[in-house]
Amino acid sequence: TEWGKPEKAEELKKLLSDPNPLQAMTARAQALKGQGSFAEAEMLEREMLEIAMKRGDEGILDLPLYQLRLAETLVMLGNFKEAESLARASLTIREKEGAEAPVAWTRATLGSALVGQKRYVDAEPLLVPACEAIHQLDSKTGLNDMQKAGMKDRATSLVQLYEATGRPEKAAEWRKLLATMPDAAPR
């Protein structure tokens, strides 16, 4: 991997020495995703998840967030089975916490992982209400650029689901909404 190269190993060492390494690593992973460097972001997110799991305090470290971020990246890389597993683990914690937005994002990511596996029946009850909730959240409070790119990715999965299940009118509705969204990170 890229992180095995000396210059990347040095970068990782620097990130780990930061007073808040997970925050520094998150910022770098998001920048990599924004550049379309998903494989590099994946390796960094795996490091973050490992750190979070070793420290163990889910409340402080927000373990489900690190699981979700890696799951989102894995969906982008086409590793749908592992993305599903991580999203399910994240969702288990998120549903206990009960916060609407994190649950919706996690369900949407899990739904996208299932669409990637062509498991449309399993994906629909997760993906449809989650995308609708995120769209409403955007209408109420707005989403940042990274969230908008994530919403566009999830809505694209929803279009795929509707097309695969013979509902072109529903696909057209979401395709129309997709046309109003900013471009996602380059793939």
Secondary structure as GFF3:
##gff-version 3
##sequence-region A 1 187
A	DSSP	three_ten_helix	2	4	.	.	.	ID=ss1
A	DSSP	alpha_helix	6	17	.	.	.	ID=ss2
A	DSSP	alpha_helix	21	34	.	.	.	ID=ss3
A	DSSP	alpha_helix	38	55	.	.	.	ID=ss4
A	DSSP	alpha_helix	58	61	.	.	.	ID=ss5
A	DSSP	alpha_helix	63	77	.	.	.	ID=ss6
A	DSSP	alpha_helix	80	97	.	.	.	ID=ss7
A	DSSP	alpha_helix	100	116	.	.	.	ID=ss8
A	DSSP	alpha_helix	120	141	.	.	.	ID=ss9
A	DSSP	alpha_helix	145	164	.	.	.	ID=ss10
A	DSSP	alpha_helix	168	180	.	.	.	ID=ss11
###
